[in-house]
Amino acid sequence: MRAVIYARYSTDLQREASIEDQVRVCRQRIEHEGWHLAATYSDAASSGASRLRPGYQKLLEDARGGQFKVIVAEALDRLSRDQEDVAGLYKQLAFAGIRLITLAEGEISELHVGLKGTMNALFLKDLAQKVRRGLEGRVREGRSGGGLCYGYGVVREHDARGELVHGGRQVNEAEAEVVRRIFDQFAGGKSPRRIAIDLNQAGVPGPQGSQWGPSTINGNSARGTGILNNELYIGRLVWNRLRYIKDPRTGKRVSRLNSPEAWVVQDVPELRIVEQELWDRVKARQNDLACDTRPDLRAERPFWERQRPRFLVSGLAKCGGCGASYVKISQNLFGCAAARNKGTCDNRLNIRIDALEAAILDGLKHRLMAPDLFKAFCEEFHREVNRLRMDEAATIEARRTELARIERRVARLVELIMDDDAPVRALKDELRALERRQSELSEGLAQASPPPPLIHPNLAEVYRRKVEALHEALGEPTTKDEAFDLVRSLIEVIRLIPDEGKLRIEIKGELAGILELCDAGSKKPGDLSTAGLAEQIKLVAGERNQRYLQGLVSRIPVLNRPPPAATGVQIP
C-alpha cells in the first residue's frame, strides 16, 4: 500500500519545525500500518483557506495520476479549512479510490467532511473577527494596523513585561523630503508621469526600493492609494477603508471599498509630513483634472461601458529592450511603458496598433507554423517518441522478468513452509518482502502509460486553415469576441525589438493553444486529434531536446520584415 504525507503550517510566525513534527508523527502511523511511504508534500506559511498552494496542487495532480492509495495528515484542517474545498477534495479522492486518514479524526468519511468542514470555516471566521478587533484597538491607540507606507520607519517598542509592541511608526526624514517634493511639484503643475521620470533619472529609490511610476504617485483617490492620496501625510490614520473577499472562482482575494461610516480615523499629528496648505492645493488640482477628464455623464454610465477597448496585443506585447509592456500611448499608437512613464528605457520607438495587429495575424497564418520548420519538428518529435518507447519497453520487460522470478520464488517458499523441518519465521519474513515487491511491480505494470500520440503530418495545414477562419471571424459581430480570445490563446508573448531605428516583431507561440485550436471541432471518426498532445510533447521533450523543440514550435519564427514606415517614429 503506497501512502503519502501532507503537512502544512499557516503563518511566518510559526516554526518551520512544525512541518517536520507533522511528518514525523505521520510516518510513525505509516510504519505501524506496514505501508510504503511514497512521497511527502508540504506547504510552509500557507493559509488553509486557499487552494493555491504548490504542495497541495502537486498532491492533487499525483492523486489523479494514481501515484498512491492513502493520504496521511495530522488533521483535516491541514489539507483545507474551506468547506467547499474539503468536499471537493473528498470527492476527487473517492473517485480515484484513495483513502484519506488523519491522526486526529481517523479515516475521513462524509460525516467528517460535513462537520469538520463547518467547524474549520467557523474557526476561520472567528479568527478573522478577533484579528480585526485587535487591529482596530491598535489603530485607536494611534498605531499602524499593518504595513509600512513610504515616508515612515518602524519603531521597536516593548511593554512593561518586555513583550514587543507592534504598530509603532516614526517619520523617515529622507523619504519625507521626497514626499514633500512630489506634492510640491504636482501642485506646481507637473504630471505624475513627469515626476516619476525625474525621480528615476535622479536615482531616488521608490517604495521598497522599486522604480517610480505614475500610478505609485497618483494612485486612486477613492481608495486612498498612491502618494498624493495618503492621509497619513497630514496626520490622519485611516483604517478599514477596504475589505478583502476571496473570489470562489480563482481562490484569490479581491478588494472592496467600505462605506465611509465603517472607516476608523485617528489623528496622529506627530506623523504629519505635508502641510495642510500644500495638501489642499494638491486636492484642488486633482479635482480640476477630474472635472476635465471625467465629466458627470461618465459617472452615470455602467462600469462595463467605461472600459477601454481591448486589442489583440494587450498584455502580450513586450519591449525587447527592457521587458516592460507595450501600452497604448495615444489613439493609434503603442509604446514602451517604461520609456514613457518611468524614463528607465531607451526604446522610444512606437508602432501603430492596426499595423501591429496586421503583422501578428500575418505571422500567425504564414510564419508561426511554417511547413519546413514543422516538418523538422515532427521528425525530431517522432524520433524522441521512438527512443522513449524503446526505453519504456526495456523497463517493462525487465519488470516482467523480475515478477516472474519472484512468483517462482514465492511458490518455492510456500512449499518450504509446508515442510516440517523448514525455518518458518525466516521464510515468512522473506515471503512478506517478496510479496511487497511483487505488489509494486504489478502496480507499476498496470499503470504503464499508453504510448503518446503521434503528430499528424498535415497539422501545419490544418492550423493555417483554422487561423484564416479566425481572421474572418474577427470581422463578424456575432463571432468577434470568441475569435478574439482564441487568437490570443495562440500567443505566449510578442516582443518588439528595436533594430537600427525600426521595430522588429518576434512572436512566441503558445503550444497548448495551437494544438487545442487544431483539435477544436474534431468529432468525426478519423479526424485529426491532438487531445493531450501538448502535455505529451512536454514529456517527450526531455532536457536535451527541450530547447530544440521550443525553437521549432514554441518560438517559430521571427517576423523579419520591418513594420510600415509610420511605426518607426520617435515619441516626442
LINGIVEN-V566952 format. One record per residue. N is the residue number from 0. RES is the residue in three letters. PHI is phi as a letter, one per 20 degrees, with the letter a starting at -180 (* if undefined). PSI is psi in whole degrees, 0 to 359 (NA if undefined). D_LAST is the distance of its C-alpha to the last C-alpha in Angstrom with 1 decimal. Layout:
n: <N/N>
res: <RES/RES>
phi: <PHI/PHI>
psi: <PSI/PSI>
d_last: <D_LAST/D_LAST>
//
This chain:
n: <0/1/2/3/4/5/6/7/8/9/10/11/12/13/14/15/16/17/18/19/20/21/22/23/24/25/26/27/28/29/30/31/32/33/34/35/36/37/38/39/40/41/42/43/44/45/46/47/48/49/50/51/52/53/54/55/56/57/58/59/60/61/62/63/64/65/66/67/68/69/70/71/72/73/74/75/76/77/78/79/80/81/82/83/84/85/86/87/88/89/90/91/92/93/94/95/96/97/98/99/100/101/102/103/104/105/106/107/108/109/110/111/112/113/114/115/116/117/118/119/120/121/122/123/124/125/126/127/128/129/130/131/132/133/134/135/136/137/138/139/140/141/142/143/144/145/146/147/148/149/150/151/152/153/154/155/156/157/158/159/160/161/162/163/164/165/166/167/168/169/170/171/172/173/174/175/176/177/178/179/180/181/182/183/184/185/186/187/188/189/190/191/192/193/194/195/196/197/198/199/200/201/202/203/204/205/206/207/208/209/210/211/212/213/214/215/216/217/218/219/220/221/222/223/224/225/226/227/228/229/230/231/232/233/234/235/236/237/238/239/240/241/242/243/244/245/246/247/248/249/250/251/252/253/254/255/256/257/258/259/260/261/262/263/264/265/266/267/268/269/270/271/272/273/274/275/276/277/278/279/280/281/282/283/284/285/286/287/288/289/290/291/292/293/294/295/296/297/298/299/300/301/302/303/304/305/306/307/308/309/310/311/312/313/314/315/316/317/318/319/320/321/322/323/324/325/326/327/328/329/330/331/332/333/334/335/336/337/338/339/340/341/342/343/344/345/346/347/348/349/350/351/352/353/354/355/356/357/358/359/360/361/362/363/364/365/366/367/368/369/370/371/372/373/374/375/376/377/378/379/380/381/382/383/384/385/386/387/388/389/390/391/392/393/394/395/396/397/398/399/400/401/402/403/404/405/406/407/408/409/410/411/412/413/414/415/416/417/418/419/420/421/422/423/424/425/426/427/428/429/430/431/432/433/434/435/436/437/438/439/440/441/442/443/444/445/446/447/448/449/450/451/452/453/454/455/456/457/458/459/460/461/462/463/464/465/466/467/468/469/470/471/472/473/474/475/476/477/478/479/480/481/482/483/484/485/486/487/488/489/490/491/492/493/494/495/496/497/498/499/500/501/502/503/504/505/506/507/508/509/510/511/512/513/514/515/516/517/518/519/520/521/522/523/524/525/526/527/528/529/530/531/532/533/534/535/536/537/538/539/540/541/542/543/544/545/546/547/548/549/550/551/552/553/554/555/556/557/558/559/560/561/562/563/564/565/566/567/568/569/570/571>
res: <MET/ARG/ALA/VAL/ILE/TYR/ALA/ARG/TYR/SER/THR/ASP/LEU/GLN/ARG/GLU/ALA/SER/ILE/GLU/ASP/GLN/VAL/ARG/VAL/CYS/ARG/GLN/ARG/ILE/GLU/HIS/GLU/GLY/TRP/HIS/LEU/ALA/ALA/THR/TYR/SER/ASP/ALA/ALA/SER/SER/GLY/ALA/SER/ARG/LEU/ARG/PRO/GLY/TYR/GLN/LYS/LEU/LEU/GLU/ASP/ALA/ARG/GLY/GLY/GLN/PHE/LYS/VAL/ILE/VAL/ALA/GLU/ALA/LEU/ASP/ARG/LEU/SER/ARG/ASP/GLN/GLU/ASP/VAL/ALA/GLY/LEU/TYR/LYS/GLN/LEU/ALA/PHE/ALA/GLY/ILE/ARG/LEU/ILE/THR/LEU/ALA/GLU/GLY/GLU/ILE/SER/GLU/LEU/HIS/VAL/GLY/LEU/LYS/GLY/THR/MET/ASN/ALA/LEU/PHE/LEU/LYS/ASP/LEU/ALA/GLN/LYS/VAL/ARG/ARG/GLY/LEU/GLU/GLY/ARG/VAL/ARG/GLU/GLY/ARG/SER/GLY/GLY/GLY/LEU/CYS/TYR/GLY/TYR/GLY/VAL/VAL/ARG/GLU/HIS/ASP/ALA/ARG/GLY/GLU/LEU/VAL/HIS/GLY/GLY/ARG/GLN/VAL/ASN/GLU/ALA/GLU/ALA/GLU/VAL/VAL/ARG/ARG/ILE/PHE/ASP/GLN/PHE/ALA/GLY/GLY/LYS/SER/PRO/ARG/ARG/ILE/ALA/ILE/ASP/LEU/ASN/GLN/ALA/GLY/VAL/PRO/GLY/PRO/GLN/GLY/SER/GLN/TRP/GLY/PRO/SER/THR/ILE/ASN/GLY/ASN/SER/ALA/ARG/GLY/THR/GLY/ILE/LEU/ASN/ASN/GLU/LEU/TYR/ILE/GLY/ARG/LEU/VAL/TRP/ASN/ARG/LEU/ARG/TYR/ILE/LYS/ASP/PRO/ARG/THR/GLY/LYS/ARG/VAL/SER/ARG/LEU/ASN/SER/PRO/GLU/ALA/TRP/VAL/VAL/GLN/ASP/VAL/PRO/GLU/LEU/ARG/ILE/VAL/GLU/GLN/GLU/LEU/TRP/ASP/ARG/VAL/LYS/ALA/ARG/GLN/ASN/ASP/LEU/ALA/CYS/ASP/THR/ARG/PRO/ASP/LEU/ARG/ALA/GLU/ARG/PRO/PHE/TRP/GLU/ARG/GLN/ARG/PRO/ARG/PHE/LEU/VAL/SER/GLY/LEU/ALA/LYS/CYS/GLY/GLY/CYS/GLY/ALA/SER/TYR/VAL/LYS/ILE/SER/GLN/ASN/LEU/PHE/GLY/CYS/ALA/ALA/ALA/ARG/ASN/LYS/GLY/THR/CYS/ASP/ASN/ARG/LEU/ASN/ILE/ARG/ILE/ASP/ALA/LEU/GLU/ALA/ALA/ILE/LEU/ASP/GLY/LEU/LYS/HIS/ARG/LEU/MET/ALA/PRO/ASP/LEU/PHE/LYS/ALA/PHE/CYS/GLU/GLU/PHE/HIS/ARG/GLU/VAL/ASN/ARG/LEU/ARG/MET/ASP/GLU/ALA/ALA/THR/ILE/GLU/ALA/ARG/ARG/THR/GLU/LEU/ALA/ARG/ILE/GLU/ARG/ARG/VAL/ALA/ARG/LEU/VAL/GLU/LEU/ILE/MET/ASP/ASP/ASP/ALA/PRO/VAL/ARG/ALA/LEU/LYS/ASP/GLU/LEU/ARG/ALA/LEU/GLU/ARG/ARG/GLN/SER/GLU/LEU/SER/GLU/GLY/LEU/ALA/GLN/ALA/SER/PRO/PRO/PRO/PRO/LEU/ILE/HIS/PRO/ASN/LEU/ALA/GLU/VAL/TYR/ARG/ARG/LYS/VAL/GLU/ALA/LEU/HIS/GLU/ALA/LEU/GLY/GLU/PRO/THR/THR/LYS/ASP/GLU/ALA/PHE/ASP/LEU/VAL/ARG/SER/LEU/ILE/GLU/VAL/ILE/ARG/LEU/ILE/PRO/ASP/GLU/GLY/LYS/LEU/ARG/ILE/GLU/ILE/LYS/GLY/GLU/LEU/ALA/GLY/ILE/LEU/GLU/LEU/CYS/ASP/ALA/GLY/SER/LYS/LYS/PRO/GLY/ASP/LEU/SER/THR/ALA/GLY/LEU/ALA/GLU/GLN/ILE/LYS/LEU/VAL/ALA/GLY/GLU/ARG/ASN/GLN/ARG/TYR/LEU/GLN/GLY/LEU/VAL/SER/ARG/ILE/PRO/VAL/LEU/ASN/ARG/PRO/PRO/PRO/ALA/ALA/THR/GLY/VAL/GLN/ILE/PRO>
phi: <*/e/c/c/d/c/c/b/c/e/c/f/f/e/f/f/f/g/f/f/f/f/f/f/f/f/f/f/f/f/f/f/f/m/e/d/f/e/a/c/d/b/c/e/l/c/f/f/e/d/e/e/c/g/f/f/f/f/f/f/f/f/f/f/e/m/f/b/c/b/d/d/c/f/b/f/f/f/f/a/d/e/g/f/f/f/f/f/f/f/f/f/f/f/f/e/m/d/e/d/c/d/f/e/d/n/f/f/c/g/f/f/g/f/f/f/f/f/f/f/f/f/f/f/f/f/f/f/f/f/f/f/f/f/f/f/f/f/f/f/e/n/d/f/e/p/n/c/e/f/o/c/c/e/d/e/c/c/e/f/e/n/e/f/d/e/n/f/c/b/f/e/f/f/f/f/f/f/f/f/f/f/f/f/f/f/f/e/o/f/e/g/f/f/f/f/f/f/f/f/f/e/m/e/f/e/g/l/m/e/e/e/c/g/f/f/e/e/l/c/f/f/e/m/e/n/g/f/d/e/f/f/f/d/m/c/e/d/c/m/f/c/c/c/c/e/f/f/f/d/n/e/e/c/e/c/e/f/f/g/f/e/f/d/d/c/f/c/g/f/d/f/d/d/f/f/f/f/g/f/f/f/f/f/f/f/f/f/f/f/f/f/d/c/f/f/f/f/f/e/f/f/g/f/e/e/f/f/f/e/c/g/e/g/n/d/f/c/f/f/e/c/n/f/f/e/c/f/d/b/f/c/c/d/b/f/f/f/f/e/e/d/m/d/c/e/f/d/e/c/b/f/f/f/f/f/f/f/f/f/f/f/f/f/f/d/d/f/c/g/g/f/f/f/f/f/f/g/f/f/f/f/f/f/g/f/f/f/f/f/f/f/f/f/f/f/f/f/f/f/f/f/f/f/f/f/f/f/f/f/f/f/f/f/f/f/f/f/f/f/e/f/f/f/f/f/f/f/f/f/f/f/f/f/f/f/f/f/f/f/f/f/f/f/f/f/e/g/f/f/f/f/f/e/e/f/f/e/f/f/f/f/g/f/f/f/f/f/f/f/g/f/f/f/e/e/g/f/d/f/f/f/f/g/f/f/f/f/f/e/d/e/b/d/d/d/d/f/b/l/n/c/e/d/e/c/d/d/f/e/g/f/f/f/f/f/f/f/e/f/n/e/d/f/g/n/f/f/c/c/g/m/f/g/f/f/f/f/f/f/f/f/g/f/d/g/f/f/f/f/f/e/d/f/c/e/e/e/e/f/f/f/f/g/g/f/e/e/f/f/f/f>
psi: <116/123/153/163/138/133/149/145/160/313/167/343/345/161/143/335/346/320/317/321/316/317/321/311/327/322/322/320/318/316/323/323/348/23/167/122/112/324/165/131/141/156/123/139/48/135/140/353/354/141/346/65/127/313/319/316/323/322/314/320/313/329/317/333/2/34/346/174/347/138/129/129/163/318/163/329/349/326/317/149/4/129/314/318/320/315/318/319/315/319/316/316/320/320/324/359/32/133/144/117/131/153/331/319/349/208/128/134/183/327/317/319/316/308/308/325/316/316/319/321/320/325/316/317/317/319/317/320/320/321/315/320/316/319/319/320/322/318/319/344/3/17/162/141/5/146/162/113/162/135/355/159/163/139/123/116/154/147/187/335/2/6/147/133/121/160/359/135/154/158/131/106/322/314/327/324/324/320/313/321/318/313/317/317/321/316/332/356/355/147/156/324/316/322/316/317/315/318/319/319/332/356/22/118/142/189/132/28/7/177/156/142/163/320/330/325/313/317/213/116/324/324/355/23/160/153/318/352/4/107/350/334/343/20/26/116/115/125/153/28/327/153/157/132/138/128/116/340/320/341/3/153/139/149/148/143/125/159/150/333/336/352/149/117/129/132/130/73/334/346/7/137/321/135/152/321/318/319/317/322/322/316/322/317/322/319/320/315/321/321/326/323/341/82/168/325/329/321/335/345/146/157/314/342/350/2/148/151/144/150/157/328/358/125/350/330/128/150/131/350/315/348/357/164/148/125/166/122/351/187/327/3/146/142/167/125/322/322/322/318/335/340/22/6/143/356/99/14/141/176/143/140/315/323/320/316/322/318/322/314/321/319/321/322/314/343/327/328/56/134/319/318/321/326/317/322/314/315/315/321/312/326/317/323/314/321/316/324/319/317/317/321/320/321/316/319/321/321/318/319/315/322/318/320/319/319/321/320/322/316/320/320/322/318/319/322/326/346/133/330/1/147/91/315/313/319/323/321/316/322/318/316/318/322/323/314/323/320/318/316/318/318/319/320/324/329/9/127/144/157/140/150/152/153/129/131/342/16/323/320/322/316/314/317/319/327/322/318/322/319/318/323/335/336/354/126/325/335/3/313/315/317/322/310/324/318/316/329/344/348/128/314/150/121/129/106/121/129/103/48/2/164/130/132/132/127/132/114/153/106/316/319/322/312/324/322/317/337/347/126/5/93/341/148/136/352/157/130/130/19/126/0/325/316/323/323/321/322/318/323/79/182/323/341/354/311/321/314/320/324/335/322/311/341/56/150/191/140/99/339/139/154/172/160/325/342/353/15/137/142/129/NA>
d_last: <70.1/66.5/65.1/61.7/60.8/57.9/57.1/54.5/53.9/51.6/49.8/48.8/51.7/54.2/55.6/54.5/58.2/58.5/57.4/60.0/62.7/61.9/62.0/65.3/67.2/65.9/67.0/70.4/70.7/69.7/72.2/74.9/74.4/74.5/71.1/68.7/65.4/62.7/59.5/58.1/54.9/53.4/50.5/50.0/48.6/48.0/49.0/51.7/50.0/47.2/47.7/44.6/46.6/46.4/50.2/51.1/49.0/50.5/53.9/53.4/52.1/55.2/57.4/56.3/56.9/60.5/60.2/62.7/65.3/65.2/62.6/63.9/62.2/63.4/62.9/61.2/58.6/57.3/56.1/54.7/55.1/53.7/56.4/54.5/53.5/57.1/58.5/56.0/56.8/60.5/60.2/58.3/60.8/63.8/62.5/62.1/65.6/64.3/66.2/64.5/66.6/65.9/68.1/68.0/68.7/70.3/69.4/66.9/68.0/66.9/68.6/66.5/63.3/64.1/65.5/63.4/60.2/61.0/62.0/58.8/56.6/58.6/58.3/54.5/54.5/57.0/55.0/51.8/53.7/55.1/51.8/50.3/53.3/53.0/49.3/49.9/52.7/50.4/47.7/50.4/51.4/47.9/46.9/44.0/44.6/42.6/39.3/37.7/34.5/32.2/33.8/37.3/39.8/42.9/46.3/49.3/52.4/55.9/58.5/62.2/63.0/60.4/58.2/54.4/52.9/49.5/46.7/46.7/43.4/42.4/39.3/37.3/36.4/33.6/31.8/32.9/31.1/27.8/28.6/29.2/26.0/24.1/26.2/25.8/22.0/21.8/24.5/22.6/19.6/17.3/16.1/17.7/14.6/13.7/17.4/17.6/14.9/16.7/20.0/19.2/18.0/21.2/23.3/24.8/26.3/26.0/28.9/31.3/29.2/26.3/22.6/21.1/19.2/18.4/21.7/23.7/23.0/22.9/25.5/27.8/29.7/32.6/33.3/32.7/30.3/27.4/27.6/27.2/30.1/32.7/35.7/37.3/35.2/37.3/40.5/40.9/41.6/41.0/42.5/43.1/40.0/39.5/42.0/41.6/43.3/43.7/42.5/45.7/43.8/41.6/43.6/40.4/40.2/38.0/37.6/38.9/38.5/41.9/43.1/42.9/46.8/46.7/44.4/46.1/44.8/46.2/45.5/44.8/44.2/44.5/41.2/39.1/35.9/34.1/35.9/36.6/35.0/31.6/32.0/32.8/29.8/27.6/29.5/29.3/25.5/25.5/27.9/25.9/22.8/25.3/26.7/23.4/22.3/25.8/28.4/32.0/32.2/29.9/32.4/35.2/33.8/35.0/33.0/32.7/31.3/28.4/27.0/23.8/24.4/25.1/23.7/25.5/23.0/22.6/23.8/24.4/21.1/20.5/18.1/20.2/18.9/19.6/21.4/19.4/19.0/16.5/16.0/14.9/11.5/11.9/15.0/14.8/12.5/13.5/11.6/13.2/14.3/15.0/11.7/10.1/13.2/15.1/13.1/16.0/14.7/13.1/12.4/8.7/10.0/10.5/13.5/15.0/17.7/20.4/19.9/20.1/23.2/24.8/24.4/25.9/28.8/29.5/29.6/31.9/34.2/34.6/33.4/33.9/37.7/38.2/42.0/42.6/40.8/42.5/45.8/45.4/44.5/47.7/49.9/48.6/48.9/52.4/53.5/52.4/54.2/57.4/57.2/56.9/59.6/61.9/61.2/61.7/64.9/66.3/65.6/67.2/70.2/70.6/70.6/73.2/75.4/75.2/75.9/79.0/80.2/79.8/81.6/84.5/84.6/84.5/87.5/89.4/88.7/90.1/93.2/93.6/93.2/96.0/98.2/100.4/100.0/96.1/94.0/92.5/90.0/88.4/88.3/86.7/83.9/83.1/83.3/80.8/78.3/78.8/78.3/75.0/73.8/75.2/73.2/69.9/70.5/71.4/68.3/66.1/67.7/67.3/63.6/62.8/59.6/59.8/58.4/54.6/53.8/52.9/49.8/50.5/49.8/48.3/45.8/42.8/43.9/44.5/41.0/39.5/41.5/40.6/36.8/37.2/39.1/36.4/33.8/36.1/36.8/33.1/33.6/36.7/36.4/39.5/38.4/34.6/34.6/37.1/35.4/32.0/33.6/35.5/32.6/30.7/34.0/33.8/30.6/30.6/27.0/24.1/22.3/19.0/19.3/16.8/19.0/18.4/14.8/15.8/16.8/20.6/22.1/25.2/27.5/30.1/32.8/34.9/38.4/40.2/38.2/38.8/42.5/42.9/41.3/43.8/46.6/45.6/48.5/50.8/54.1/56.6/58.9/57.7/54.0/51.5/51.2/48.6/49.6/49.2/47.9/44.7/46.7/49.2/46.5/45.4/49.0/49.8/46.7/48.2/46.5/47.2/45.7/43.0/40.2/41.5/41.8/38.3/37.0/38.9/38.2/35.9/33.2/33.8/31.9/28.4/26.6/26.2/24.9/21.1/19.3/18.7/16.5/13.8/13.5/12.2/8.8/6.2/3.8/0.0>
//
